[in-house]
Structure formats: structure tokens, C-alpha cells
């Protein structure tokens, strides 16, 4: 019986069975192979701290408003956005797709998914590729978007604050763009991973002022750009201190609640620092005539297949789908050595 993960309330995960729907003439049925777990967005839903779960999002005005009924309510059926699967059935009018082809996309933690042919045709995994590269299509797009927003130039010194999964991808993409990358994270294993995957240097923010170290290394100038990926206000504050005069700080992390500790009358004001938000609902404005979310997804997969991004080492644990509740509990408690965790789906699902 097809099964999906269901969040009944804060920290209350369960499974929900559903029937196989009949295929439309231009639809395909996909069996999930792997589904990545996001330790940012998904845990904010799991904990109930996501702003959509406390307020109403007014799409027309693009404002969050206090409301009796929030935009997202329980039960939550859309957990998961990092999936890879295999086509098992095609509709009668689908002639350019076949069972056995592997695809990537966003359909949640569920054993099966039905998608329109048009949605699948642009998300085929390369023949012979490890299907696990597909789980990085969306989070890879988030990271690439952040690098685009940073407007990196070859030879720039770029400091990446936060070396979780998106930060590790940002560091690799910034290096591939020609930057000298300095990674910052308090967790030793994450710093070691960043060095292994190409960062020029890593720093422990608990061991001293990152801003002062980077200023000294650059002859007093500071970093050409900083990308904050952790969603920790103290890291954003230090990123602002770390960059050069009139340089750019990209806030890519998902900040939740009040961002205390930002002293905007100090370096931010006196150094004319540019603070830019990067978020995957839109692409970098200057590139919007050429870049789109589908192109970002496709590029994240292609760069892995070509070997220019090496993301499979970020997978620290693969867990059977039925153990998802226990995995979320562990991630919620905090595991500094966990990077990308993945749910796996057997043939009998």
C-alpha cells in the first residue's frame, strides 16, 4: 500500500496510507528511491516554529499578518522536497518516457508519486548516474542562488558562515566560481568536511573573532563577500563585520524569530555594507532574464554529474523510510555530526 509521512502536530509524525490513483493519459507514476531530510525548513515545520504556521501570508501584499487561521496548519502533508525516484508506469499518451528511467524532484516523503509528463521530462537523471545526486536538486538550487546573489568575481575572498549541507554546497560553488573560500563553523567535523571538499581555510568562530582574522589575512581590507547560511543572528552579525567597505553580505540562512545581536549602527552603517536576502522563491534579479528555478535545479544535478560539485560525501546517514519518526527525533535533539540524512525506500514499498 502506498504510504506517506504525516505530521499530525508539533513533533508528532505518523504514516498515512493512500490508494494508487489511476493514471491520466499524460501522467507517469514514480516509485521513490531516496528522499533527503532538510534540517532547516522541515525541522521548522516539525517544531511548529515556521512563520507560516503562526501567521497568515498575504500573497497579494506579500506580508505576514496575525490571523486566527495560519497559512499552514496541521496535519502537514508536504514534508520533504528532496526526492529521487524511478518511473514505474506511464500514461497511454506518454511516448517519450519509459519505466525504469530515474527522475528527481519535489514530492515529499512518500513511497509513490504521480506527476504530469511535462513536469518530469525536464527532470530526468543522466543515464548511469547515482540517483542520490537527485536529492540535491532543490537544496543545490538554493545554494547556487545564494552564490549568484553574492555576485562573486574570480579571485574574490568569500567567507561562508555555517557549514551544514547548504553551506557546504555554497562553499563548493563559490570555489568553482573562482573564489578563495574560507568556511566558518563551530563543529569540527563540518570544518574538516569543507577542507576535504576544497575550502581554502576553515575557522572556528568560538576560538576568536572571524572578522579580525579575515581582516588581518587580507591586509586590513576584509572579505569581498560573505554568505551567511546558518540562520544564526550572531553569525550574520559577524559576517557584516567581516566584509570590506561597501562589500556584500548574503543572508541565505532561514532566521526564525527575532534576530537579536545585530548592531546596525556599527560596521553595517559605517562600512556601507550591502545586506541582501537570498531565497529560492525568486532568482537573482540581475540574472532573471536568463535564470529560473528549473534551470537552477537542472544545473545542480548537472554539475554533480560532471564532477564539478561533489555532494554525495555530504550524506552522513541513510535510514529506512519506516524509521523516519526516530530520525526526526534525533535531528530535533541536535546532532552536530549529521549533515545530509536520507530516507531509503525498498522494492516492496
Backbone torsions as a table, in degrees:
resi	resn	phi	psi	omega
1	UNK	NA	129.0	176.7
2	UNK	-57.7	143.2	-174.2
3	UNK	-138.7	145.4	177.4
4	UNK	-131.4	153.2	176.2
5	UNK	-80.4	137.5	-175.8
6	UNK	-129.2	132.3	175.7
7	UNK	-103.1	104.0	-174.8
8	UNK	-76.8	-27.3	-179.5
9	UNK	-171.7	-178.5	179.0
10	UNK	-53.9	122.2	176.9
11	UNK	61.2	28.3	-179.0
12	UNK	-125.3	85.0	-179.9
13	UNK	-90.1	146.7	178.8
14	UNK	-150.9	176.9	176.7
15	UNK	-114.1	147.4	-179.5
16	UNK	-131.6	125.5	177.5
17	UNK	-85.8	151.5	176.4
18	UNK	-146.2	158.9	-179.8
19	UNK	-81.7	150.1	171.2
20	UNK	-67.6	115.0	178.2
21	UNK	-73.1	149.9	175.7
22	UNK	-65.3	145.5	-179.6
23	UNK	-79.2	136.6	169.3
24	UNK	-74.9	167.5	-176.3
25	UNK	-62.1	-25.8	-178.4
26	UNK	-117.8	34.6	179.0
27	UNK	-119.1	162.3	175.6
28	UNK	-131.4	150.0	175.8
29	UNK	-103.9	134.2	-176.1
30	UNK	-119.5	133.4	171.2
31	UNK	-97.3	125.3	-178.3
32	UNK	-70.1	135.8	174.7
33	UNK	-102.1	-47.5	-177.6
34	UNK	-142.3	146.4	176.5
35	UNK	-140.4	117.8	-179.4
36	UNK	-79.2	148.5	178.0
37	UNK	-104.0	126.7	177.6
38	UNK	-87.8	121.4	-179.8
39	UNK	-81.5	2.0	177.9
40	UNK	-106.7	-80.3	-175.6
41	UNK	-59.5	-45.8	-176.4
42	UNK	-66.8	-39.2	178.8
43	UNK	-68.4	-28.8	176.1
44	UNK	-66.9	-33.5	174.0
45	UNK	-71.8	-45.0	-179.0
46	UNK	-57.8	-40.6	-178.6
47	UNK	-85.3	-16.6	-177.0
48	UNK	82.4	18.0	-176.8
49	UNK	-96.3	-4.1	179.6
50	UNK	-66.5	135.9	-177.1
51	UNK	-60.5	-27.9	177.9
52	UNK	-65.4	-18.3	-177.4
53	UNK	-95.1	-1.5	178.1
54	UNK	-119.8	-23.3	-175.7
55	UNK	-133.2	171.0	176.9
56	UNK	-102.6	129.5	178.8
57	UNK	-91.9	116.8	178.7
58	UNK	-89.4	105.3	-175.1
59	UNK	-63.3	-37.0	-176.9
60	UNK	-66.0	-46.3	-178.7
61	UNK	-92.9	-10.4	-176.0
62	UNK	54.8	51.1	177.3
63	UNK	-130.2	143.0	167.2
64	UNK	-83.8	133.5	179.9
65	UNK	-127.5	145.5	173.6
66	UNK	-63.7	135.5	-177.1
67	UNK	-155.9	152.2	176.5
68	UNK	-67.2	-33.5	179.7
69	UNK	-113.9	109.7	179.7
70	UNK	-70.2	167.1	-180.0
71	UNK	-63.3	-38.0	178.1
72	UNK	-115.5	133.4	178.6
73	UNK	-134.4	166.8	177.2
74	UNK	-82.9	150.3	-1.4
75	UNK	-76.0	148.5	179.2
76	UNK	-96.5	124.0	-179.3
77	UNK	-114.2	9.4	-177.0
78	UNK	-115.5	26.1	175.5
79	UNK	-64.6	132.9	174.6
80	UNK	102.8	130.5	177.6
81	UNK	-147.5	27.3	-177.2
82	UNK	-136.4	75.4	-171.5
83	UNK	-116.0	150.9	170.7
84	UNK	-135.8	139.8	-176.8
85	UNK	-152.3	-174.0	-176.8
86	UNK	-129.7	133.3	177.0
87	UNK	-67.9	129.6	179.1
88	UNK	-116.3	-13.8	-179.0
89	UNK	-160.1	143.6	177.7
90	UNK	-126.0	151.1	177.3
91	UNK	-70.0	164.1	-171.5
92	UNK	-66.3	-20.1	-179.9
93	UNK	-102.7	8.1	178.1
94	UNK	-94.1	110.2	-176.3
95	UNK	-110.4	-11.4	-175.3
96	UNK	-109.5	10.8	173.2
97	UNK	-130.6	154.9	-176.4
98	UNK	-145.8	154.3	174.1
99	UNK	-57.0	141.9	-179.7
100	UNK	102.2	-21.3	177.6
101	UNK	-72.0	143.3	-179.0
102	UNK	-98.2	144.0	-177.3
103	UNK	-136.6	161.4	174.3
104	UNK	-126.8	162.9	179.6
105	UNK	165.0	-160.9	-177.1
106	UNK	-126.6	105.2	177.1
107	UNK	-141.2	6.4	172.3
108	UNK	90.4	171.2	-179.8
109	UNK	-77.8	89.2	-178.7
110	UNK	-150.9	155.1	-175.4
111	UNK	-73.7	-29.1	-176.4
112	UNK	-141.6	159.5	-179.8
113	UNK	-152.6	141.6	173.7
114	UNK	-108.7	129.5	-176.8
115	UNK	-132.8	154.1	175.0
116	UNK	-70.2	145.0	179.0
117	UNK	-53.2	-42.1	-177.4
118	UNK	-64.6	-29.9	179.1
119	UNK	-76.6	-23.9	-175.7
120	UNK	-90.6	-34.0	-170.2
121	UNK	-60.0	-30.6	179.0
122	UNK	-92.3	7.6	-176.6
123	UNK	-128.7	33.0	175.9
124	UNK	-79.0	136.4	174.1
125	UNK	-75.5	146.4	177.6
126	UNK	-58.5	144.2	177.8
127	UNK	-56.7	131.3	177.2
128	UNK	83.0	-3.7	-178.8
129	UNK	-75.0	148.4	171.4
130	UNK	-63.0	120.4	-175.6
131	UNK	-61.8	-18.2	-179.3
132	UNK	-65.9	-19.6	176.6
133	UNK	-64.1	-21.8	-178.8
134	UNK	-67.5	-26.4	-178.5
135	UNK	-70.7	-13.9	179.4
136	UNK	-94.5	8.4	-176.7
137	UNK	-63.6	-45.4	-176.1
138	UNK	-80.7	-49.5	179.5
139	UNK	-65.7	-30.2	173.8
140	UNK	-65.9	-38.8	177.0
141	UNK	-64.1	-39.6	176.9
142	UNK	-58.3	-46.4	-178.6
143	UNK	-66.7	-45.1	178.8
144	UNK	-61.6	-37.9	177.5
145	UNK	-60.5	-41.3	178.3
146	UNK	-63.8	-38.6	177.8
147	UNK	-67.3	-39.8	175.6
148	UNK	-61.4	-42.5	-179.5
149	UNK	-65.8	-25.7	179.4
150	UNK	-76.0	-14.6	179.3
151	UNK	52.1	53.8	-176.3
152	UNK	-72.3	138.5	174.3
153	UNK	-111.1	149.8	179.5
154	UNK	-58.6	133.1	-178.3
155	UNK	93.2	-7.8	178.6
156	UNK	-64.9	151.5	167.9
157	UNK	-97.1	118.7	-177.2
158	UNK	-120.2	128.9	178.6
159	UNK	-106.8	126.2	-179.5
160	UNK	-107.6	116.5	179.6
161	UNK	-96.0	115.8	-179.3
162	UNK	101.6	112.9	-175.4
163	UNK	-116.5	40.5	164.9
164	UNK	-72.9	-163.7	-176.0
165	UNK	-59.1	-53.3	-179.7
166	UNK	-63.1	-35.9	178.2
167	UNK	-65.3	-38.6	177.3
168	UNK	-63.6	-39.5	179.7
169	UNK	-69.9	-41.5	176.4
170	UNK	-57.4	-44.7	-178.8
171	UNK	-61.3	-43.2	178.7
172	UNK	-66.0	-42.8	-177.7
173	UNK	-68.5	-37.3	177.3
174	UNK	-65.6	-40.9	176.7
175	UNK	-63.6	-41.6	178.2
176	UNK	-65.0	-21.7	177.9
177	UNK	-85.4	-0.2	175.8
178	UNK	103.2	9.1	-178.0
179	UNK	-90.2	155.1	165.4
180	UNK	-89.3	119.3	-169.9
181	UNK	-107.4	129.0	173.0
182	UNK	-112.9	120.2	-179.8
183	UNK	-97.2	144.0	-177.7
184	UNK	-128.8	125.4	176.3
185	UNK	-165.1	142.5	178.5
186	UNK	-75.9	-12.7	-176.2
187	UNK	-92.5	121.1	-174.5
188	UNK	-61.1	-42.0	-177.6
189	UNK	-63.8	-33.0	178.0
190	UNK	-72.4	-37.4	175.4
191	UNK	-64.2	-41.8	179.0
192	UNK	-62.9	-40.3	178.4
193	UNK	-63.1	-42.9	179.8
194	UNK	-62.1	-40.9	177.0
195	UNK	-63.8	-43.8	-179.6
196	UNK	-59.5	-34.5	-174.8
197	UNK	-98.4	12.6	166.9
198	UNK	117.9	-1.4	177.3
199	UNK	-64.3	145.2	-179.9
200	UNK	-72.0	-33.9	-175.3
201	UNK	-160.8	155.3	175.2
202	UNK	-131.9	150.5	-178.4
203	UNK	-131.5	145.7	175.1
204	UNK	-97.1	113.3	-175.9
205	UNK	-67.7	-14.5	178.3
206	UNK	-84.8	-7.6	-175.8
207	UNK	-98.5	-2.4	-179.1
208	UNK	159.8	173.6	-177.9
209	UNK	-73.5	116.1	177.3
210	UNK	-61.4	-41.2	-178.7
211	UNK	-59.5	-45.7	-177.9
212	UNK	-67.5	-38.9	178.7
213	UNK	-63.8	-46.3	-178.1
214	UNK	-67.9	-39.3	177.2
215	UNK	-60.4	-41.9	179.4
216	UNK	-65.6	-40.7	-178.6
217	UNK	-67.6	-25.8	-176.8
218	UNK	-105.4	21.1	177.7
219	UNK	66.1	29.6	178.1
220	UNK	91.8	-6.7	-174.7
221	UNK	-75.1	-49.4	-174.1
222	UNK	103.1	172.8	-178.7
223	UNK	-71.5	149.1	176.4
224	UNK	-73.4	-27.8	176.5
225	UNK	-158.3	153.2	172.6
226	UNK	-132.6	141.4	178.4
227	UNK	-122.8	116.6	-178.0
228	UNK	-95.8	119.6	-171.5
229	UNK	-119.7	-4.0	-173.8
230	UNK	-87.4	-23.4	-174.2
231	UNK	75.2	20.1	179.3
232	UNK	-103.3	121.6	-177.0
233	UNK	-55.0	-39.0	-179.9
234	UNK	-62.4	-34.2	178.0
235	UNK	-69.3	-39.9	176.9
236	UNK	-63.9	-40.7	178.0
237	UNK	-60.6	-42.0	-179.9
238	UNK	-72.4	-33.3	176.1
239	UNK	-61.0	-41.8	177.8
240	UNK	-61.7	-38.0	179.4
241	UNK	-71.8	-24.5	-170.0
242	UNK	-82.6	-27.4	-172.4
243	UNK	-82.5	162.1	179.5
244	UNK	-73.1	171.9	177.3
245	UNK	-57.3	130.8	178.0
246	UNK	61.4	22.9	177.8
247	UNK	-87.8	177.0	-171.5
248	UNK	-113.7	135.9	171.7
249	UNK	-115.6	126.0	177.8
250	UNK	-102.2	121.5	176.5
251	UNK	-92.9	95.7	-178.1
252	UNK	-98.6	-23.8	-179.4
253	UNK	-66.9	156.4	-179.3
254	UNK	-93.8	94.0	-179.9
255	UNK	-77.1	134.3	-178.9
256	UNK	-123.5	129.8	-177.0
257	UNK	81.5	-159.8	-175.9
258	UNK	-80.2	137.2	179.7
259	UNK	-94.3	81.4	-179.3
260	UNK	-78.4	151.4	175.3
261	UNK	98.0	4.0	177.0
262	UNK	-89.8	114.9	-179.3
263	UNK	-101.8	86.5	-169.2
264	UNK	-77.4	-5.9	175.8
265	UNK	-91.0	1.9	-177.3
266	UNK	-101.8	-115.8	-175.3
267	UNK	-61.4	-37.9	-179.7
268	UNK	-56.1	-46.0	-177.7
269	UNK	-74.9	-48.6	-171.8
270	UNK	-78.6	-19.3	178.0
271	UNK	-105.5	9.8	177.9
272	UNK	48.6	46.5	-177.0
273	UNK	-71.5	136.1	175.2
274	UNK	-89.4	121.9	178.7
275	UNK	-111.6	117.7	-173.7
276	UNK	-122.6	133.7	173.7
277	UNK	-86.8	137.3	173.6
278	UNK	-119.0	126.1	-176.3
279	UNK	-151.0	140.4	-165.8
280	UNK	-74.0	-6.3	176.5
281	UNK	-69.2	-14.5	175.4
282	UNK	-145.8	156.0	179.4
283	UNK	-96.1	171.1	177.9
284	UNK	-54.7	123.1	-172.7
285	UNK	-54.0	-40.6	-177.7
286	UNK	-66.7	-18.4	-178.7
287	UNK	-109.2	8.4	-170.3
288	UNK	-68.3	-17.8	176.9
289	UNK	-78.7	-15.4	-177.3
290	UNK	-117.4	-30.5	-175.8
291	UNK	-107.9	147.4	178.1
292	UNK	-144.0	170.2	176.6
293	UNK	-60.6	-45.6	176.9
294	UNK	-57.3	-38.5	178.8
295	UNK	-66.9	-38.0	176.6
296	UNK	-62.6	-44.9	178.6
297	UNK	-59.4	-48.9	-177.8
298	UNK	-62.6	-37.9	-179.4
299	UNK	-68.6	-39.0	178.9
300	UNK	-60.8	-37.7	178.4
301	UNK	-74.7	-45.0	-176.9
302	UNK	-62.8	-42.2	-178.7
303	UNK	-64.2	-32.0	174.5
304	UNK	-68.9	-46.2	-177.7
305	UNK	-62.1	-33.2	179.2
306	UNK	-82.4	-8.4	178.5
307	UNK	87.1	7.5	-179.7
308	UNK	-85.1	-21.0	166.8
309	UNK	-120.0	134.5	-178.5
310	UNK	-117.7	90.3	-170.9
311	UNK	-104.7	-18.8	-178.7
312	UNK	-59.8	-32.6	176.2
313	UNK	-62.9	-14.4	178.3
314	UNK	-74.7	-14.3	178.4
315	UNK	-76.2	112.6	-177.5
316	UNK	-100.8	-13.7	-179.1
317	UNK	-161.5	137.6	172.8
318	UNK	-118.4	127.4	-170.9
319	UNK	-127.3	135.5	175.1
320	UNK	-57.8	143.8	-176.6
321	UNK	-50.0	-40.8	-176.8
322	UNK	-65.9	-15.0	178.3
323	UNK	-96.1	12.4	-177.9
324	UNK	-56.7	-45.1	-179.7
325	UNK	-57.6	-42.2	179.4
326	UNK	-66.5	-37.1	178.1
327	UNK	-63.2	-45.9	179.2
328	UNK	-61.8	-38.0	177.7
329	UNK	-60.6	-43.8	-179.7
330	UNK	-66.3	-42.6	179.2
331	UNK	-64.5	-36.4	179.2
332	UNK	-65.0	-37.6	178.3
333	UNK	-69.8	-23.4	179.1
334	UNK	100.3	118.1	176.5
335	UNK	-134.5	99.3	-173.5
336	UNK	-62.6	-21.7	-178.8
337	UNK	-88.9	-6.1	179.0
338	UNK	-82.6	128.1	171.9
339	UNK	-109.2	-105.5	179.8
340	UNK	-87.8	115.9	172.5
341	UNK	-99.8	148.3	-171.1
342	UNK	-134.2	134.1	171.6
343	UNK	-89.2	133.7	-179.9
344	UNK	-111.1	150.8	-174.5
345	UNK	-127.5	123.8	-177.1
346	UNK	-79.2	170.5	-179.0
347	UNK	-62.6	-25.7	-175.0
348	UNK	-87.9	4.0	-178.5
349	UNK	-69.5	NA	NA
